[in-house]
Amino acid sequence: MTAKRIKTRFAPSPTGMMHIGNLRSALYEYLIARSGSGDFILRIEDTDRERYVEGAVDVIYRTLRTCGLDHDEGPDIGGPHGPYTQSERLPLYGRYARMLIEQGDAYPCFCPPGRVDRDEEGQETETFGYDRRCRGIAREEAAGRMQAGESYVIRQKMPLEGETSFTDDVYGTITVMNKELEDQILLKSDGYPTYNFANVVDDHLMEVSHIVRGSEYLSSTPKYVLLYQAFGWEIPHFVHLPLIVGEDGKKLSKRHGSTGFDDLVEKGYLPRAIVNMIAFLGWAPGGETQEIFSLKELEERFHIEGINKAPAVFSYDKLNWMNEQYIRALPFEDWKGMVATEALPAFGDQAFDLDMLARVLQPRVTRLSDIPDMIRFLTERLPLSAELFYNKKAKLDAGRAKEVLEAVKPRLSAVPAWTEEAILDVLETAGSELDIKKGQLMGALRAGLAAQQVTPGGAIETAIILGREESLERLERTLEFLREA
């Protein structure tokens, strides 16, 4: 085919959430366009009215915007090839379908939906696909029945012999025998086009150069090719993407967990981490080990040759790791805002030090949704037990913890300013003067403040987050417990 400006399209059906497979197609289409200085367009394929979900178009817009996949043409911004919503293009499809009838490449089919074939003796027969019963109706008779108002669909007249070949940029040349191709419906009786037919018409009229989609559409591609040939149109590049599977090797589905973009965001994954992860579901940069890419870097490095044929494994462990890298690299003020969103509802009216909380969480959080559980010891006074204070290495137990806390609590109460430096100075002085080992001091204080042995951040950070009043009240509560233990 002749060289022309690269143009790709993302053409989702508004049937619900944006799942991982949809988003990967959008991302790869966007990257193919941007890496080749081309255009990326958005088209809404809403001709399947039975599956249409109210609000799904807004989900598509919001997801693309959140992921940074800005389109150059689309229903919301217009363009030279509009309208970009298929339900607004119905007259077009009818005109092109009738054109195929006139040139002998399609025919009206008057068979009712669900018709059962019967043999000469009236017995039901099993047929493979449509039996082409209406294909032989004379053109004049067919025209008369159409004019009389008889219900019909328009079917593509497939060649009965020979073979059809096409070349895919990932899978190479593929050939099918024409006798295996059913005379597919192009236009339904209600005037709405089928998915395949509308795609071919729109992709040609919108000057799309690369058709990017999942490998499950490989089997239907010969039908596309025959339509392009029937119209005498230039055949675009086909780029079929490998299947996405879970770690069990089976096609990714709900049984593997959250597979929708909104679901993953709700689970606490950053959109940029999700996009980075999806970029590797079937593509590799080649010759390097870099795994963290900004969208701009992907635009510069992406190439079709890096797309693989083998199924791509969606790994939550890998996504968790990527999310951690993005969290660690966030500017502190951005991170603090995210922590506030998760923490404020949990703390309620309780005062806390947001800066310190964000500081101790940033190196430790995997997902934003983990934060409420990670800080529960700060937002609730958890049950105390003698076992909390046992530490064999530090030679600490409940009895020793009581002695330590009784010694340091009065000193902490007298701290003039509740800062890290002031608290640390008091604890170091107490440890030196009272001969208390650091492990015992920090262990008793951490358990007393948190009612758990392991916390994000140490005893001093916990005290700062809680503030003077809450910290001292918790230590008094702990001492009361230890005196009665």
N, C-alpha and C positions, 0 to 999 in steps of 0.2 A: 504494500500500500504506500501511497505517497506520504511524505513527511508533512505534518501539519501541527499546529499548536496543540500542546497537550491539554486535554480537558477531561476531568473526571467528574462523576456525579455520585452523590449519596442519595439514594432513593428509598427511604424507609416507608413502611406502611404504618399508619397511626393506629396500632392495635394494642398498645400498652406500654410497658416500660422499655427502656433501652437496655438490652442485655449485652453481654460481653461480645458475642458474635457480631451484632449490629455495630457496636462501637469500634471493633477492630476494622470492619469494612470501611467505616467512615474515616478512621485514622489513616489507613493505608491509602485510601483514595485521596485524602488531603495531602499526604506526604508525597505521593507520586506526582501530584500536580505541582506542589511547591518546589520539590527537588528539580523539576524540569521547567521552572518559571512559567507554569501554566495556570489554568483556572480550575477552581473547585466549586461545583454548583450543588444546590440542594433542590430536590424535587420530592414532593409528597405524593406517594402512590396510594390514593384512598379509594380505589375503584372496588375493593372488596368491602361492600357496605355492611355485610353481616358481621364482620370482625372489627369494624370501626369502633374505637373507644373515645368517648368525649374527653377532651383535654390532652390526648396523646400527642397532638402536634406541638403543644406548649412544652411537653416533656422533651421532645426532639430539639426544639430551639434552645431550651435551657441547658440540656446536656452538651450540645455542641459549643455553646457559649462558655460554659464552665470549663470545658476541656481546651478552649482556645482554638477550636477548629472553625475559623471564620470562613464563610462561603462568599463567593464573588457574585453569584446570582441565586435567586430563590424567591419563594412566595412572599417573604417579608420585606425583601429589598428590591425586587423586580429584576429586570434584565432584558436583553434583546430577544429572548426566545420564550417569553412567557405566554400564557400563564404557566406557573410551575407547580400547580396542583392538578392532578390528572382528572378529577371530576369536573374541572372547568374546561377540559379539552375534548369532551365527548364527540362533538361534530367532526373533529379531525379524524378520530379513529374510524368513524363510520365511512368517511370519504375514502380513506386509504383501504379499508376492507372491500368496499365496492369496486375500487380500482383493481384489486386482485381478482375479483370475480370476472370483471370485464376482460382481463387479459388471460383468463383461464388458469390462474394459480390458486383459486379458492372457489368455494361453492356454498350455496345455502343448504342447510340441513334442517329438515322438518320433523325429524324423529323426536318424540316426546322424551323428556328426561326420565331416566330409569327404565327405558324400554327393554323388554326381555325378548331376545331372539328365540325363534322357534323354527324347527325343521319342517319338512313337508308333511310330516305326520302330526304336527302340532306339539311336539315335545320341546321343552326348553333346551337350548344349546349353550355351551360355554364358549365364549369368543374372547380373543385377546384384544382388548380395547374396542374402539368403534369399528364396526364391520363395513364402513363406507357405503351403506345402503343408498344414501342420497347422492352419492358422487356421480352416478350415471344418469341422473334425471336431465332431460334435455333442457338447454338454457331457456328456451321459450316457455316451457312448462313451468320451470322454476320461477321465472320472472312473473308469470301469471299468478302463481300461488302467493308470491310475495305481495303483489299488488292487491290481491284479494284479502289481505290482512291475516294470512295464516302465520302462526308463530314459527320462527326459525332462528337458528344460529348460523354464523358463518364459519366454515372450517377451511383450514389450509389444505390444499391438495398436494400431498407429499408424493415424490417420485416413487414408483413401485419397484424399480430396479436400480442397480448400481450402488454407489456409496457416496457418502459426504464426509469430507475431511475439514478440519480446522486446526490451526496452530495456536496453542496457548503459551503465553510467555513464561509460565512456570512448568507446566506438564508436557510441553512439546506438542507434536502432531498427534491428533487423535482421529480415528476413522470409524464410522459406523455404517452398517448396511442400511440402506434406505427402507427396506422391507420391514425393519424393526420400528420405524417411526409411525406413530399414529397420526391420523388427520386431525390435528389439534384444533380446538375451538379458538377463533380469533376474536369474534364479537358475540357476546351473549344475547339472548332474546330481549333483554331489557335495554339493549344499546350500550351496555358497559363492555369495555374490552377485557380480555384476559390479561394476566400479568405479562406473559411472554410478548404478546402482540403490542401492548402499550409501550413496553420497554423499547422494542425495536424502533417503533415510530418516533418516540420521544428522543431516544439517544441519537438518532440520525438528525432530527430537526434541531436539536440543541447542540449539535456538532461535538458530541462526546467522542473522544479518541481512544479511551481505555475503559473497558468494562471490568470492574473489579468486584468480585463476589466470592462466596464460599464454594468449595469444591463440590458440594452437593448439587450444584447447578451444571456441572460438566455434562451430564447426560442430556440436558435439554439444549445445550449449545448448538448442536446440528440444526435444530428447528430455527434458531435465531439466524444461523448462517443461510439457510434456505430462504428465509424471508428477505434478508439483505439482498440475496441474489435475484429473487423474484422482482424486487423493486429496482434492481440495478444500482444499488447503493454500495458505497465503499464499506468494507467490513472492518470494524475497529479492532484494536488489540483486545484480546481476552486475557485476564489475569485472575486465575482461580486460586483461592487461598486455602491452605490446609485445614482439615478438621481440627476443632479445639476439643480436647478430651480432658477428663479429670485424671488424677494420679492413679486411678484404677484402670486407665486405658479406655474407658467408656466415654461416649459423647457427653460433653459437659451439659449438665441439667441441674434442676433444683435439688436433686439428691446429693449433689456435691457441696451444697451450701448456697450462699448468696451469689447469684450470677448476673444480677442487674446492676447498672451503674449506681442508681439511687440507693439500692440496698447496700452496696459496698461503702458508699459515702456515709450512710447511716451507721454502718458498723465501725466507722472511725478511720477509714482510709482517705488519704488526701487525694484529690483529683489528679494532681500531677504524678503521684506515685502510681495510680491506676493506669494512666495513659502510658507511663514508662513501662509498666508490666505488660500491657497489651501490645506494645510495639514489638516485644520479643515473642509473641505468640505466632510464630511462623516466619520470623525474620531474624537475621543476625548480621551485624556490621561486617564481619569477616576480618580475619587477620589481627584482631585485637581483643582484649579482655574487658574493655570498658562496658559497664552495665547501666550506669546512671547517666541518662541523657535528658537534657532539657528539650522542650518541643522545638526550639530553634536549632539545636544540634541535630535533632532527628531530621528536620527539613534539609539540613546540609549533607547528612550522611546516608539518607535512605536511598536505596536503589532496588529495582525489581529483581536483579540478579541475586539478591540476598534472601529472597523468599524461598522457603523450603517446601518440599512435597510432603514430608513426613508429618503426621499429626502433631499438633502443638499441645504441650501439657500445661494446664493452668494449675499452678501450685500456690496454695495459700501461704506456705512457708516462704516462698520466694517473694510473694506480695508483702508479707509481714516485714521481711528484711528490707525491701525497697522503701516501704513506708517509714521504717526507722531511719533510714538514711536521709529521707526528705525532712523528717521531723528534726533530726540533729542539725540540719543545715539551715533551718528557718531563721530569719532575723528574730531576735529575742522579742521585740514588740509584737510581731505577728504571732509568735508562739504564745505569748502571754494572753493575747486576745482569744485564742482558741481555748486555752486553759480556763479563762474566765467563763466562757460559754458553757463549759462542762461543769465547772466547780461552783459557780454562784448558786445554781438551784440546789446543790447538795448542802452547802453551808447555810443557806437561808439567811437568818438574821445574825448568825454567828460571825464575829469579826475574824479576819485572817489576813496574813501577809501574802498577797497575790504574787509579788515579785519573787519571794523566796520559794513559794510553791512551784511557780513556773520553772525556776532555776533547778530545783531538785528533780522535777519530772522530765525535763527535756532529754537528758541522757538515758532515760529509763522507759519511756512510754513507747509501745509498739503501735497501738491504735488509740485514737482519741476516745473511743467508747470505753477503753479500759480505765480511764481516769476516775470515774465515780467509785469503782471498787477499790482502786489503789489508794484513794484518800478517805475511805470510809472510817478509818481509825482516827481521822482528824475531825470528821463531821459528826461522829457518834462516840460516846464513851463506852468502849467495849468491855465485856466482862473481864474481871481480873482473876488470876489463879497463881498459886505458888510456883507452878512449873514455868511460868513466864520468866522468872528471875533466875532460873538455873542455867549456869554456864560453866561447864567443867574446866575449860581452859583458863577462864578468868578467876576461877575459884569463887564463883558467885552463887548464892542461893537466896531464898527469901529472907532468911535471918540477916545475912550480910547486907542485902539490899536495903532492909529497914534501917540498919546502922548508917549506911551511906546517905540515904535520903534525909534522915533526921539531921545529919551533919551539914548537908549542903542546902537544904531548902531555906533555912533562915538567911543564909548568905545570898541566895538568889532573890529572896524577897527584898533585900536591901540594895539590889542593883539599881543605880540611878537612871540608867538608860537601857532599855531592853534591846540591845544590839548584839550581833555575833561577837564582836570584839569584847564587849563588857562581860557577856556570859562566859566566854572562853577564859577570860582573865580570872573570873571568880572560881571557875572549876579547876583551873591549873593551880591557883593559890591554895584552894582547899585540898587538892590532891597532895601537894607538897607538904603543907602544914600538918595534915591529918594522916599522912602516909597511906593514902588510898590509891591503889593502882588504877591506871587509866581505864583498863578494861572493865573493872568493877564500877567505876564512876559512870562511864558512858552507858554501860549495860543496864545499870539500875535506873538511870535517868530515862533512857529510851523506853524501857519496859513500863516505867511508871507513867510516862506521858502518853504512850501509844497503846498500851495493853497488848502489844505484840512485839516479837523480838526482831523482826525484819521490817524495815521501812524504807521508802525512797528518801534518801537523806538521812543524816545522823541525828543524834539527840539534840544538838544545838539548833540545827535547821528546823527540827520539829517544834522546838520551843519558840523559835522566831515566827513560824507560820501560825501557831496557836495564839501567840501574844502572851503578855505577862499574866493577865487575869486568869485566862483559861488554863495556862500552864501551871500556875500555882494552885488553882483549885484541883486540878488533876493530881498533882503531887500530894496534896492533903488527903484526897480520896484514897490514893494508893497507900499512904502511911496508915490510915485508919484500917484498911484491909490487912496490911502486913502485921499490925499490932494485934489483930484478932486471929491471925492465921496460926 
